[in-house]
Amino acid sequence: MYNWEKETSERKTFKNQFGKDSNWKRPDYGLQAGAGVEIQNIVLKLHYSYGLANISQMNSITAKNRAIGLTLGYKFFTKD
């Protein structure tokens, strides 16, 4: 588990816990877009996830998920 800190007039530490009595809300939702290419048996994909939900339980803090993903793969069995 790690701590996430936000600097304010006083220092606060937030634990990475979810649920009613924690610092983070559930569920999270958002948008995802991606593109990929296949060259012979090699597969390369890139995607971006953009969180729309504010997952912070605190009204003074806005926290939204963002992620970039890269997939590199190899197809072992292909139909010719």
Buried (B, 14 or more C-beta within 10 A) or exposed (E): EEEBEEEEEEEBEBEEEBEEEEBBBEEBEEEEEEEEEEEEEEBEBEBEBEBEBBBBBEEEBEBEEEEEEEEEEEEEEEEE
